[in-house]
Each structure stands twice: as structure tokens, then as C-alpha cells.
Amino acid sequence: MKLTKQQPARTVSWKINWITKDFTKYTDKFRRIRASMRNKLDKCGWCKSEFVDGDTIALASVDHKANQVLCQGCAEKVEP
């Protein structure tokens, strides 16, 4: 599986080992728990769009990176 996007002068690709498309909901409780941590997980790791209350967050294992959270739009774009 992989995600690919064209940026000026380069192409960025992530090799994804596995993905859980319905990992958790973005709620006030989730935001409070993550508030004291370095990575707040408040935006998509791929497109950088911010999560709003009620959004379903996907979790993906990416080669040579930490696990990444994705919005549902980006999770649907993951190619098998």
C-alpha cells in the first residue's frame, strides 16, 4: 500500500504497512488527553488538514516513520 503526491520539483511517497481506517473519533476527551504530549495528533499527517469534533481518525504504519494519523479522505486514497 502507498500514498503518493506531487509537490513542486519532487514526488513524496509513503510505504504503508497497514492501516486502520476507523481507529478513533476526534473528541474533546481525545484532545484533552493529547494536550500534554509532543504530537497532539490534531491534524492529518498527509494533507495537514485539522480535525474537527466528530471526525473519524485513521491510523497507518508507515515505513521509516512513526505511526501516522490520517483523515478519512486520505485514508480512502491509500492504494493497495
N, C-alpha and C positions, 0 to 999 in steps of 0.2 A: 504494500500500500504506500501511497505517497501523495504529497501536496506539492504543487508547483505554481509559481507565479513569476511573471516577467517584470523586472524592475529596470530602470534605465541602466544600460550597459552590463546587465547580468541577469541570470535566472537563479532564483532561490528554490531549493527543493528540500523537503524533509522526508526521510525514510521513516515511515510509521510502522512499528512492530504490531501494535494492537490498538484498538480504540473502543471506548465505552461511550456510546452516544447519549445515554441518559444517566450520567454519573450522579448529578445532584441538581437541586434548584438553587438559584441565587436568591437568597432571602436576607432579611435583616439579621437573623441569627448567624448565618454564614458570614456576613460582613463583619459582625462583632467579633467572631472567633478569629478571623484572618487579620483583624486590625493591628494586632501587635506583632505580626510576622513580617519578614522582609518582603516576601512576594505576596501581595494582597489578593491575587487571583481575581481582580476586579475588571479585567478586560481579556479579550481573546488573544491568545498567543500568536495567531497567524495574521489576522486583519486589524488587530488592535482596537476593535470596537468595544466600548464599555458595556458591561452587563447592567440590566435594569432588573428590579424586583420581579420575580416570577419566571425569569429566563431559565431554561434548562441548560446546564453546562455539560459539555463532553470532555472526557479525559483521554489523552493519547500518549503512548510511549513512543518517544522519538529517539532514533539513534544519535549518539554523541551529544545529547542534551538531556536535561531533566524532563520529567513528565510535563506535558503542556495542557492547559485548558483551552477549549475551543468553543466558539459559539455554534449553534445548530447549523447555520448557513455554511460555515467552513467544514463542519463535521460531515455534511452531506456531500461535499466536494472531494472527499478522500477517495482516491481511486484504488480499487482492489489490486 
